[in-house]
Amino acid sequence: MKTIFTIVATVATVSSFAQDVKFGKLSKQDFEKTKSTIQADAPAEVLYADGNYKVSFNTNQGGVEQTKKVFYRIIVFDKDKTPDDVLKVEIPLYKSSGSDQDKLISLKAVTYNLENGKIVEQKVEKKDIFLDKVHRFMDKQTFTFPNVKNGSILEYTYEIISPFYGSTDTWYFQQSIPVVASNLTMQNQEHFNYQQDLRGAFAPKLTKNSKDDTFSTTSFGNRGVSSFGGNMGNQGATSSNHKLKIDTQTYSLTNLPSYSREAYVLNPRNMLASIQFELASFVAPGRTSENFSTTWERIGKDLMDHEEFGRQLNGNNFLDETVNATIVGKSTNIEKAQAIYNYVKNNMAWNDYLGQYTDKGIRKAFNEKSGNSADINLMLTAMLRKAGLDANPIVLSTLQNGLINYSFPSRSKLNYVIVGAAIDNEFYLMDATDKNAQINLLPIRAINDRGFMVNDKGIKEVPLRNSVMTNDKKSITADLKADGTLTGIFSNVRDNYFYMFDKSEIADDPKAFEKEFVEDYNFEISEFKTQDNKQNVIRHQFKFDDVKVDVAGNKILFNPFLFVANTKHNLNLDQRNYNIEFGAPTTNTNTVKIKIPEGYKVESLPTEKQFTMPDQAGGYAYKVIEKDGFIIAQAQKVIPYSILPAQYYKPLKEFLTNIINAESQQVILVKQ
């Protein structure tokens, strides 16, 4: 997609508004705002967001560093509806396999409330800031704002000094709430040439500024700089003075709506207005240019040559005995693959760390029966190869890490590895880190458009698609009384992809899962329970005894699908330019059985419906009958693909609208 900038040649600051916004400088007037000026129903609003990335020589330590400064000011209108990512802040901190690491040199966060005409502040204390390990190369600093109320203003600012200058963090102009103003400034000395990766539907204003500066550098013998950063050392050090130009680019957007919560988007952040920079070339004073622009082919070769990736697949004789024992008695290649996959999945424990490079190495991970995603899935690759199968690692960016820009080759965007295997003219995807995954049923974190399969022959793009059909079956059995009251039992049986999703949510917070599940229904329920058969099938069930339908004179009128009827589809755009993501092929089946009250008979039933999408991309069937004193209703929707291209958006919207219309029909009972 071509992006158009508004370019302004000026050395002034981006806006007068930016000049006035300083951390801790608030007045009573700042609290007068009671609703968003961009979206009236928004629960909160970013008043100002400012990021500043600066790459420069550190003349004191003889290296290159990146400085990251971030400042946010947010106002809360409705605390209970404000998204968690607003109230809880996570700051990524990167580190290398050596001693290089990001340093968080300052962090301030405050909640402000207006109480009795006075501004009262409550700071986030050090004891309330937590450091968590994400994986071998990243930690995160986390805090939650205290004493947040309706009308609170939240501020935080931090500064990081980083030895890593090969790329910047992604700056998101758009957020889960509206944004009044957001600026990102990139400042670098002329020796560093960065290419930008700009995404989203909004074109920022670009303000350019440059100035001359003089500084001292140290020559380091034959050592150059690395695209991944790190200290340059001081071998054969000699000092000299240089004049150079400092380039500054500021990208600005104002009055941004929150991202539209469209259905069938696995990660909404993939669609947000954002920008990231990656080092393309470097020219040291008095030296020739060093080019860091790369290709996917080069990245694939480097991975296969890497000690903690491709070289892990060599040798591994310690696996022979286990592989031979695992495939004994298996006559077909797919049986062998299934046996090895089950062995690794059931015997290895994922430590929740991401990464395309091994943490422990295959041998140590095998002995300790645990490891990161690369330890486990490279081990799976090696074992499949020892069984004579054509298996290769696939590197990718996880769902939360964002989409890869395929025209912008980047090592830094890759953070996960799974396995691809060509077996008897079929291609299979495998991820053994999740106990509930299956062959061709990946965890949601690994479903992110495309990955790259790598081996000694090269690199190849691979679609990341689940192909195992997933079922969601809802059923209601109910008794209908003459006064229009319904009592009964509701059951929801989910398998495969939906099973993995529910298991993950329950593991995170079982009470929150139950609360969210129950809130989907606007009536009193009792005896909610969840049953897990440990065979990729989960059942949620509850009882109800006070659901009402309409009674008009001697007639009872009701929707036969009661509270499981489809009433909205959340596809709100006129058109969509990105994929429609279901996660897996899905079949949704709703079955309702309602006992007709004594003394009543059927006057009319809904009309049977059946229709499909173009190219058989979806199908639907609807039928309501009377049998043995019961109203029996069944509807089934089938989407046989995990992803549909954007051109199916309008047909899908029409398809779902037709389903809503079908399921709005009424049953009419009349008193005999």
C-alpha positions in Angstrom: 0.0 0.0 0.0 1.4 3.4 -0.9 1.3 5.9 1.9 1.2 9.7 1.3 2.9 12.1 3.7 2.1 15.7 4.3 5.6 17.2 4.4 6.3 20.4 6.2 9.7 22.0 5.9 10.1 23.7 9.2 12.3 23.7 12.3 9.5 24.6 14.6 7.9 22.3 17.0 5.0 20.2 15.7 2.2 22.2 17.3 1.5 24.8 19.9 -0.5 22.2 21.8 2.7 20.0 22.2 4.6 22.9 23.6 2.1 23.3 26.4 1.8 19.7 27.5 4.4 18.8 30.2 4.4 16.0 32.7 2.8 17.1 36.0 1.7 20.5 34.7 -2.1 20.3 35.1 -4.8 22.8 35.9 -8.3 22.4 37.2 -9.5 23.2 33.7 -8.0 19.9 32.5 -10.6 18.0 34.5 -13.6 19.8 32.9 -13.8 17.4 30.0 -16.5 14.9 30.6 -16.6 13.1 27.3 -14.4 12.5 24.3 -14.5 15.1 21.6 -13.8 12.4 19.0 -16.1 9.6 20.1 -18.8 10.6 22.6 -19.2 7.1 24.0 -15.5 6.5 24.6 -14.6 5.4 28.1 -11.3 7.2 28.0 -9.2 9.4 25.7 -5.5 9.9 25.1 -5.0 13.6 25.4 -1.4 13.6 24.3 1.1 10.9 23.4 4.7 11.7 22.6 7.6 9.4 21.6 11.2 10.4 20.9 13.7 8.0 19.5 17.3 9.2 19.2 20.3 7.2 17.8 23.8 8.7 18.4 27.4 8.0 19.3 28.1 7.8 23.0 31.4 9.6 23.1 32.0 8.6 26.8 31.6 4.9 26.4 32.7 4.5 22.8 29.6 3.0 21.3 26.3 3.7 19.7 23.1 4.0 21.7 19.4 4.6 21.2 17.5 6.8 23.6 13.7 6.2 23.9 11.6 8.8 25.7 7.8 8.2 26.0 5.1 10.4 27.6 1.3 9.8 27.8 -1.5 11.8 29.3 -4.9 10.1 29.4 -8.3 11.1 30.8 -10.8 8.5 32.1 -14.5 9.0 31.6 -15.8 5.6 32.6 -13.4 3.5 34.6 -15.4 0.3 34.4 -15.4 0.3 30.6 -11.8 1.5 30.2 -9.7 -1.2 28.5 -7.1 -2.9 30.6 -4.2 -1.9 28.3 -4.9 1.8 29.4 -4.9 1.2 33.1 -2.0 -1.3 33.1 1.2 -0.3 31.3 3.8 -2.7 30.0 7.3 -1.4 29.0 9.5 -3.8 27.0 13.2 -4.1 27.9 15.5 -5.9 25.5 18.7 -7.8 26.2 21.3 -9.8 24.3 22.8 -13.2 25.0 25.8 -11.3 26.4 25.8 -8.4 28.8 24.1 -5.8 26.6 20.6 -4.7 27.8 18.2 -1.9 27.9 18.4 0.4 30.9 15.3 2.0 32.2 16.8 5.2 33.7 13.6 6.9 34.7 10.0 6.1 35.2 7.2 8.3 36.6 3.5 7.5 36.7 0.8 9.4 38.5 -3.0 9.3 38.9 -4.6 12.8 39.3 -8.1 13.4 40.8 -9.9 16.6 41.4 -11.2 16.5 45.0 -12.9 19.4 46.7 -11.5 21.8 44.2 -7.9 20.6 44.6 -5.8 18.4 42.4 -4.7 15.3 44.4 -2.0 13.1 43.0 -1.1 9.5 43.8 2.1 8.2 42.4 2.9 4.7 41.3 5.4 3.6 43.9 8.5 1.5 43.2 7.1 -1.5 45.1 4.2 -1.5 42.7 6.4 -1.8 39.6 7.1 -5.4 38.6 9.7 -6.9 36.3 8.7 -10.0 34.4 10.7 -12.2 32.0 9.0 -12.6 28.7 11.7 -14.6 27.0 15.5 -14.9 26.8 15.9 -11.6 25.0 13.1 -9.5 26.6 11.8 -8.5 30.0 8.9 -6.2 30.7 8.3 -3.6 33.4 4.7 -3.5 34.4 2.6 -1.2 36.6 -1.1 -0.4 37.2 -2.4 3.1 37.9 -3.8 3.4 41.5 -7.0 5.0 42.7 -8.5 5.5 39.2 -12.0 7.0 39.1 -14.3 8.5 36.6 -12.7 11.8 35.7 -9.1 10.8 36.6 -6.2 12.0 34.6 -3.3 9.5 34.1 0.2 10.4 33.2 3.3 8.4 32.7 6.8 9.0 31.2 9.9 6.9 31.0 13.3 7.0 29.4 15.4 4.0 28.2 19.0 3.9 27.1 19.5 1.0 24.7 22.6 -0.4 23.1 20.4 -1.8 20.4 19.9 0.6 17.4 19.2 -1.9 14.6 15.4 -1.1 14.9 13.0 1.0 17.0 10.0 -0.1 18.9 6.7 0.2 16.9 4.9 3.5 17.7 1.2 3.1 17.6 -0.6 6.4 16.8 -4.0 4.7 17.2 -5.0 3.1 20.5 -8.0 1.2 22.0 -9.4 4.6 22.9 -9.5 7.8 20.9 -6.3 9.9 20.6 -6.4 13.7 20.5 -2.7 14.1 19.5 0.1 11.7 19.0 3.7 12.5 17.8 6.7 10.3 17.1 10.1 11.9 16.6 13.0 10.1 15.1 16.4 11.8 15.5 19.6 10.3 14.1 23.1 11.5 13.1 23.7 11.5 9.4 25.8 8.4 9.5 22.8 6.3 10.3 20.2 5.8 7.5 16.9 4.3 8.7 14.1 3.0 6.5 10.6 3.4 7.9 7.7 1.0 8.0 4.5 3.0 8.1 1.2 1.2 8.4 -2.5 2.0 8.8 -5.2 4.1 7.0 -4.1 7.5 8.4 -1.4 9.6 6.8 0.7 11.5 9.4 2.0 15.0 8.9 5.8 14.8 8.6 7.9 17.7 9.9 11.6 17.7 9.0 14.4 19.5 10.7 18.2 19.3 10.4 21.0 21.0 12.1 24.8 20.9 12.1 26.7 19.7 15.2 30.3 19.0 16.2 31.3 16.0 18.4 34.3 13.8 19.2 34.5 10.1 18.3 36.9 7.3 18.9 38.3 5.1 16.1 38.1 1.4 17.0 40.6 -0.3 14.8 39.0 -2.8 12.5 35.8 -3.1 14.4 32.5 -1.9 12.9 29.0 -1.6 14.2 26.4 -4.3 14.3 22.8 -3.9 13.2 21.8 -5.4 16.5 23.8 -2.9 18.6 26.2 -3.6 21.3 29.3 -1.9 22.6 31.9 -1.2 19.9 34.9 -1.7 22.2 38.0 0.5 22.3 40.8 -1.4 20.6 43.4 0.9 19.1 41.4 3.9 20.2 42.2 7.3 18.7 40.1 10.5 19.1 39.1 12.9 16.5 36.5 15.7 16.0 33.8 15.7 13.4 31.1 18.0 12.0 27.9 16.3 11.0 24.3 16.8 10.4 21.6 15.7 12.8 18.3 14.8 11.0 15.0 15.0 12.9 11.7 13.7 11.6 8.4 14.1 13.5 5.3 12.3 12.5 2.0 13.7 13.9 -1.6 12.7 13.9 -4.6 14.3 15.6 -8.2 13.4 16.4 -7.8 9.6 15.8 -10.7 7.4 16.6 -10.2 4.2 18.5 -9.8 1.2 16.3 -13.1 -0.2 15.2 -13.8 -3.5 16.9 -14.6 -5.4 13.8 -15.5 -9.0 13.9 -13.1 -11.6 12.6 -9.9 -9.8 13.3 -7.5 -11.9 15.5 -5.3 -8.9 16.4 -6.8 -5.4 15.9 -3.3 -3.8 16.5 -2.3 -5.2 13.1 -4.6 -2.7 11.5 -3.6 0.4 13.5 -1.8 3.5 12.3 1.8 2.9 13.4 5.5 3.4 12.4 8.8 1.6 13.0 12.3 2.2 11.8 15.0 -0.2 10.9 18.7 0.5 10.2 19.4 0.4 6.4 23.0 1.5 6.3 25.8 3.1 8.4 28.7 5.3 7.3 31.3 5.9 10.1 33.5 9.0 9.8 36.4 8.2 7.5 35.1 4.7 6.7 33.2 3.0 3.8 29.4 2.5 4.0 28.1 -0.7 5.7 24.8 -1.8 4.3 22.3 -3.5 6.6 19.4 -3.8 4.1 18.8 -7.5 3.7 16.6 -10.0 1.9 14.5 -12.9 3.2 16.9 -15.2 1.5 19.8 -13.8 3.4 17.9 -14.0 6.7 17.1 -17.7 5.9 20.8 -18.5 5.3 21.9 -16.7 8.5 19.3 -18.6 10.5 20.5 -22.0 9.1 24.1 -21.0 10.0 23.2 -19.9 13.5 24.4 -22.0 16.4 21.0 -21.6 18.2 18.9 -22.4 15.1 20.0 -24.3 12.0 23.0 -26.0 13.6 20.7 -27.4 16.3 19.3 -29.7 13.6 22.7 -31.4 12.9 23.8 -34.7 14.6 21.6 -35.2 17.6 22.3 -39.0 17.8 21.0 -38.9 21.4 17.5 -38.8 19.8 17.8 -42.0 17.8 16.7 -44.4 20.5 13.6 -42.3 21.4 12.6 -41.9 17.7 13.0 -45.6 16.9 10.9 -46.5 20.0 8.2 -44.0 19.2 7.6 -45.1 15.6 7.8 -48.8 16.2 4.7 -50.5 14.6 3.8 -47.4 12.7 3.5 -48.3 9.0 2.6 -45.0 7.3 4.5 -41.7 7.3 1.6 -39.8 8.8 1.3 -42.3 11.6 5.0 -41.8 12.3 4.6 -38.0 12.3 1.6 -38.2 14.6 3.5 -40.5 17.1 6.5 -38.2 17.2 4.4 -35.1 17.5 2.4 -36.6 20.4 5.7 -37.7 22.1 7.2 -34.2 22.0 3.9 -32.4 22.9 3.2 -34.7 25.8 6.8 -35.0 27.2 8.0 -31.5 26.8 6.8 -28.5 28.9 6.9 -25.1 27.3 8.3 -22.4 29.6 6.1 -19.7 28.0 9.1 -18.0 26.4 9.0 -17.1 22.8 11.9 -16.9 20.4 13.2 -18.3 17.1 16.5 -19.2 18.8 16.9 -21.9 21.3 17.3 -21.0 25.0 18.8 -24.3 26.3 19.6 -26.1 23.1 17.9 -29.3 22.0 20.0 -31.7 24.0 19.6 -29.8 27.3 15.9 -29.2 26.7 15.4 -32.9 25.9 17.1 -34.0 29.2 15.2 -31.4 31.3 11.9 -31.9 29.4 11.3 -28.2 29.1 12.3 -25.3 26.9 11.2 -22.3 24.9 9.3 -22.5 21.6 12.5 -23.0 19.6 13.9 -25.7 21.9 10.7 -27.7 21.5 9.8 -27.2 17.9 13.4 -27.5 16.6 13.6 -30.8 18.6 10.4 -31.9 16.9 11.9 -31.0 13.5 15.0 -33.0 14.3 13.0 -36.1 15.4 10.8 -36.0 12.3 13.9 -35.9 10.1 15.4 -38.9 11.9 12.2 -40.8 11.1 12.9 -40.1 7.4 10.3 -37.3 7.0 10.7 -34.0 5.2 10.4 -31.5 8.0 11.6 -28.0 8.3 11.3 -25.1 10.8 9.0 -22.2 10.0 9.9 -18.8 11.5 7.2 -16.2 12.0 5.9 -13.2 14.0 3.4 -14.1 16.7 -0.1 -12.7 16.6 0.7 -10.2 19.4 4.0 -9.2 17.8 2.2 -8.0 14.7 2.1 -8.7 11.0 5.4 -9.1 9.0 5.8 -6.5 6.3 6.9 -9.0 3.5 8.4 -6.2 1.4 10.5 -5.1 4.4 12.8 -8.0 5.3 13.5 -7.8 9.0 15.2 -10.2 11.4 13.9 -8.3 14.4 10.2 -9.0 13.5 10.7 -12.8 13.8 10.1 -14.2 17.3 8.7 -17.7 17.0 9.2 -21.0 15.3 6.9 -23.9 14.4 7.3 -26.9 12.1 6.2 -27.7 8.5 6.3 -31.2 7.1 5.6 -32.5 3.6 4.2 -36.0 4.0 2.8 -38.0 1.1 2.0 -35.0 -1.0 0.3 -33.2 1.8 1.7 -30.3 3.9 1.2 -30.2 7.6 1.8 -27.5 10.3 2.8 -28.4 13.8 3.4 -26.7 17.1 4.3 -28.9 20.1 4.3 -26.1 22.7 0.6 -26.4 23.4 -0.8 -29.5 25.0 -4.2 -28.9 23.3 -2.8 -28.3 19.8 -3.0 -30.8 17.0 -1.4 -31.3 13.7 -2.8 -28.6 11.5 -4.4 -26.9 14.5 -2.0 -24.2 15.7 -2.4 -22.1 18.9 -3.8 -18.7 18.2 -0.4 -17.1 18.9 1.0 -18.8 15.8 -1.8 -17.8 13.4 -0.5 -14.6 11.8 -1.0 -14.7 8.0 2.3 -16.1 6.8 5.7 -17.4 8.0 8.9 -18.5 6.3 10.0 -22.1 6.0 13.8 -22.3 6.0 16.3 -25.1 5.2 19.7 -25.5 3.5 18.0 -25.0 0.1 16.6 -21.6 0.9 13.5 -19.9 2.3 9.8 -20.1 1.3 6.7 -18.2 2.3 4.1 -20.5 4.0 0.5 -19.6 4.8 -0.3 -20.1 8.5 -3.7 -21.7 8.4 -5.6 -24.1 10.6 -7.4 -26.7 8.6 -9.0 -28.8 11.4 -12.8 -28.2 11.5 -13.9 -26.7 14.8 -17.4 -27.0 16.2 -19.5 -24.8 18.5 -22.7 -26.5 19.5 -25.4 -24.7 21.5 -28.5 -26.5 22.7 -31.5 -25.5 24.8 -34.1 -27.8 26.3 -37.0 -25.8 27.8 -40.5 -26.0 29.1 -42.9 -23.1 28.1 -45.7 -22.1 30.5 -48.9 -20.5 29.5 -47.8 -17.2 31.1 -44.8 -17.0 28.8 -42.2 -18.2 31.3 -39.5 -20.5 30.1 -37.4 -22.8 32.3 -34.6 -25.1 31.1 -31.0 -26.0 30.5 -28.5 -24.4 28.2 -25.4 -26.3 27.0 -22.5 -25.1 24.9 -20.0 -27.8 23.6 -16.9 -26.5 21.9 -13.9 -28.4 20.5 -10.5 -28.0 18.8 -9.7 -24.3 18.2 -12.5 -23.1 20.5 -11.4 -25.6 23.1 -7.8 -24.2 23.0 -9.2 -20.7 23.3 -11.5 -21.4 26.3 -8.7 -23.4 28.0 -6.3 -20.5 27.7 -8.9 -18.0 29.0 -9.8 -20.2 32.0 -6.2 -20.8 32.8 -5.6 -17.0 32.9 -8.6 -16.3 35.2 -11.4 -18.8 35.7 -13.6 -16.3 37.6 -13.2 -13.7 34.8 -14.1 -16.3 32.2 -17.3 -17.3 34.0 -18.2 -13.7 34.5 -17.7 -12.8 30.9 -19.6 -16.0 29.7 -22.6 -15.2 31.9 -22.7 -11.5 31.0 -23.6 -12.6 27.4 -27.0 -13.4 28.7 -29.3 -10.7 30.3 -31.2 -13.0 32.7 -30.6 -14.8 35.9 -28.8 -18.1 35.6 -27.9 -20.8 38.1 -25.6 -23.8 38.4 -23.0 -22.7 35.9 -20.4 -25.3 35.4 -17.6 -26.3 32.9 -16.7 -29.8 32.1 -13.4 -30.7 30.3 -13.1 -34.2 29.0 -9.4 -33.7 28.2 -10.0 -34.8 24.6 -10.2 -31.4 23.0 -13.9 -31.0 24.0 -15.2 -28.6 26.6 -18.8 -28.1 27.8 -20.3 -25.1 29.5 -23.7 -25.5 31.1 -26.3 -23.5 33.2 -29.9 -23.6 34.2 -32.4 -20.8 33.7 -36.0 -20.3 35.1 -37.2 -16.8 34.4 -36.9 -16.2 30.7 -40.0 -14.4 29.3 -41.6 -14.5 25.9 -44.6 -12.4 24.6 -48.2 -13.3 25.5 -50.9 -11.4 23.5 -54.4 -12.5 24.4 -54.8 -16.1 23.6 -51.5 -16.3 21.7 -47.9 -16.8 22.6 -45.2 -15.4 20.3 -41.5 -16.1 20.5 -38.3 -16.5 18.6 -37.6 -20.3 18.5 -33.9 -19.7 19.1 -34.6 -17.7 22.2 -31.3 -16.2 23.5 -29.0 -17.9 21.0 -30.5 -16.3 17.9 -28.1 -14.2 15.9 -29.0 -10.6 16.1 -25.9 -8.7 15.0 -22.7 -9.3 13.1 -20.3 -6.4 14.0 -19.2 -5.9 10.4 -19.5 -2.1 10.3 -17.2 -1.1 7.4 -18.3 -0.4 3.8 -15.3 -2.3 2.6 -12.3 -3.9 4.2 -8.7 -4.2 2.8 -7.4 -6.9 5.1 -8.1 -10.6 5.6 -11.2 -12.0 7.4 -9.8 -14.2 10.1 -11.8 -17.0 11.7 -8.9 -18.8 13.4 -10.1 -22.1 12.0 -12.7 -23.6 9.8 -15.9 -23.5 11.9 -19.3 -25.1 12.2 -21.8 -23.4 14.5 -24.9 -25.5 15.3 -27.8 -24.2 17.4 -30.5 -26.7 18.5 -33.6 -25.7 20.6 -36.3 -28.0 21.9 -39.3 -26.2 23.6 -42.2 -28.1 25.1 -45.5 -26.6 24.0 -47.8 -25.7 27.0 -50.9 -27.8 27.5 -53.9 -26.4 25.7 -52.0 -24.6 23.0 -51.3 -25.5 19.3 -49.2 -24.1 16.6 -50.7 -21.4 14.5 -47.6 -20.6 12.4 -44.0 -21.7 12.1 -41.0 -19.9 10.5 -40.1 -20.5 6.9 -37.2 -22.9 6.2 -34.1 -21.2 4.8 -31.0 -22.4 3.1 -28.3 -20.4 1.3 -24.6 -20.2 0.6 -21.8 -17.6 0.0 -20.1 -17.3 -3.4 -17.6 -20.0 -4.1 -19.1 -22.1 -1.3 -17.1 -19.9 1.2 -20.0 -20.4 3.7 -23.3 -22.2 4.0 -26.3 -21.9 6.2 -29.5 -24.0 6.9 -32.5 -23.1 9.1 -35.5 -25.2 10.0 -38.2 -25.2 12.6 -40.7 -28.0 13.0 -43.4 -29.3 15.5 -43.0 -32.9 16.7 -44.6 -34.8 19.5 -45.7 -31.7 21.4 -42.4 -29.8 21.0 -41.1 -27.0 18.9 -37.7 -28.2 17.5 -35.5 -25.6 15.9 -32.1 -26.1 14.3 -29.7 -23.8 12.5 -26.2 -24.5 11.2 -23.6 -22.1 9.8 -20.5 -23.5 8.2 -17.4 -21.5 7.2 -14.9 -24.1 5.7 -11.9 -21.7 5.8 -9.8 -20.3 8.6 -9.1 -17.1 6.5 -11.0 -15.4 3.7 -9.5 -12.7 1.5 -10.8 -9.1 1.8 -12.9 -9.4 -1.4 -15.3 -11.7 0.5 -16.1 -9.0 3.1 -19.3 -7.7 1.4 -20.6 -11.3 0.5 -19.9 -12.3 4.2 -21.7 -9.2 5.4 -24.7 -10.0 3.2 -24.5 -13.7 4.3 -24.6 -12.8 8.0 -27.4 -10.3 7.5 -29.5 -13.0 5.8 -28.8 -15.2 8.9 -30.0 -12.5 11.2 -33.2 -12.1 9.1 -33.8 -15.8 9.1 -33.4 -16.0 12.8 -35.7 -13.1 13.5 -38.8 -15.2 12.5 -41.4 -16.0 15.1 -43.4 -19.0 16.3 -47.0 -18.3 17.1 -48.9 -20.6 19.4 -52.7 -20.2 19.9 -54.9 -21.4 22.7 -57.2 -24.2 21.6 
